[in-house]
């Protein structure tokens, strides 16, 4: 299982009253799970049953930007905030028969359905 998270941000002060903030983030990950479904406690273990193999791939990323401006209007202070966000997510899972037995096994020995 691989999990890679990233995050980068930048801030610019345009004046004493205004600034810009940009943030980029993402995830690249994979996972493999191997087991019996449904797993019923009342049934004895049988090493000849094919196990279920579920593999997953996750690729998500995004970027957001914000503009903040502090101002005075009629003796009262206020803040103007404008922002936008872009996000892209890709999640893909495959389920199929895995090998028999009890021990851990590489995903390459599994058969897809």
Backbone torsions as a table, in degrees:
resi	resn	phi	psi	omega
1	UNK	NA	127.6	178.7
2	UNK	-117.0	130.1	174.5
3	UNK	-128.4	116.7	178.7
4	UNK	-123.5	112.4	178.0
5	UNK	-108.3	142.4	174.2
6	UNK	-138.1	155.3	-178.6
7	UNK	-157.1	131.7	176.4
8	UNK	-140.3	139.7	179.0
9	UNK	-139.4	155.6	178.5
10	UNK	-142.3	142.3	178.8
11	UNK	-126.6	136.0	175.6
12	UNK	-125.9	128.5	175.8
13	UNK	-97.4	109.1	-177.2
14	UNK	-79.8	-34.8	178.8
15	UNK	-159.2	175.4	176.8
16	UNK	-61.0	-20.5	-178.3
17	UNK	-101.0	-16.6	-172.6
18	UNK	-136.1	149.1	176.8
19	UNK	-151.8	163.0	178.5
20	UNK	-123.4	140.1	178.2
21	UNK	-129.8	131.6	176.9
22	UNK	-125.2	134.2	-177.9
23	UNK	-132.9	130.4	175.0
24	UNK	-119.0	141.5	-176.8
25	UNK	-148.8	159.0	178.5
26	UNK	-172.3	171.7	179.2
27	UNK	-146.2	132.6	169.2
28	UNK	-127.1	119.4	-175.0
29	UNK	-149.5	155.9	173.2
30	UNK	-137.5	158.4	174.0
31	UNK	-152.7	153.6	175.7
32	UNK	-136.6	128.2	176.3
33	UNK	-126.6	140.5	-175.0
34	UNK	-132.3	127.7	-179.9
35	UNK	179.6	-171.0	-179.5
36	UNK	-102.4	139.1	175.5
37	UNK	-137.4	129.4	-12.7
38	UNK	-75.7	147.7	179.0
39	UNK	-98.1	105.3	-177.4
40	UNK	-101.0	125.5	-175.8
41	UNK	-63.0	-33.2	-176.0
42	UNK	-71.3	-18.5	-179.1
43	UNK	-88.6	137.7	176.1
44	UNK	-71.5	154.0	177.7
45	UNK	-65.7	138.4	177.9
46	UNK	-133.1	109.0	-175.8
47	UNK	-71.0	-5.9	-179.9
48	UNK	-89.3	-9.3	178.4
49	UNK	-74.2	140.6	172.6
50	UNK	-71.0	138.0	177.9
51	UNK	-92.1	161.4	176.4
52	UNK	-87.7	135.8	175.9
53	UNK	-117.5	126.7	177.1
54	UNK	-123.0	122.1	175.8
55	UNK	-114.2	145.9	-179.6
56	UNK	-137.7	146.0	177.7
57	UNK	-129.7	131.5	-176.0
58	UNK	-130.3	123.5	177.5
59	UNK	-135.9	102.6	-177.4
60	UNK	-127.5	137.7	177.0
61	UNK	-153.6	162.4	179.9
62	UNK	-166.4	169.2	177.1
63	UNK	-145.5	142.9	176.1
64	UNK	-137.1	150.4	-179.0
65	UNK	-135.1	141.1	180.0
66	UNK	-134.9	139.9	173.0
67	UNK	-117.2	126.2	-178.5
68	UNK	-122.5	129.0	179.3
69	UNK	-132.3	122.0	175.7
70	UNK	-92.8	138.3	-176.9
71	UNK	-144.8	163.9	174.3
72	UNK	-114.7	132.3	179.5
73	UNK	-144.1	114.0	179.1
74	UNK	62.1	36.2	179.6
75	UNK	80.5	0.8	178.2
76	UNK	-114.4	145.1	178.4
77	UNK	-94.9	149.3	179.9
78	UNK	-146.8	171.7	-180.0
79	UNK	-135.1	132.0	172.4
80	UNK	-105.9	125.1	179.8
81	UNK	-126.4	122.6	175.7
82	UNK	-120.9	138.8	-179.6
83	UNK	-156.8	164.4	177.0
84	UNK	-147.6	156.4	178.9
85	UNK	-142.0	138.1	172.3
86	UNK	-118.1	133.7	179.5
87	UNK	-137.5	137.3	176.3
88	UNK	-131.3	126.7	178.7
89	UNK	-126.3	133.9	176.5
90	UNK	-131.4	116.6	177.3
91	UNK	-127.9	128.2	-176.5
92	UNK	-135.0	128.6	178.3
93	UNK	-126.3	144.6	175.9
94	UNK	-128.9	133.7	178.3
95	UNK	-123.7	138.5	178.2
96	UNK	-164.9	-173.0	-179.6
97	UNK	-78.1	136.9	174.3
98	UNK	-105.6	-173.3	-178.5
99	UNK	-75.2	164.0	174.9
100	UNK	-81.5	172.6	176.4
101	UNK	106.9	-172.2	-177.8
102	UNK	-114.2	-28.0	-172.3
103	UNK	-79.9	168.9	175.7
104	UNK	-67.9	147.7	-176.6
105	UNK	-141.6	148.3	177.6
106	UNK	-71.1	151.7	-178.5
107	UNK	-67.1	-21.2	-177.3
108	UNK	-68.1	-20.2	-179.8
109	UNK	-88.2	1.5	-178.9
110	UNK	-84.5	154.1	178.0
111	UNK	-109.3	130.6	177.3
112	UNK	-83.2	150.3	178.5
113	UNK	-103.8	NA	NA
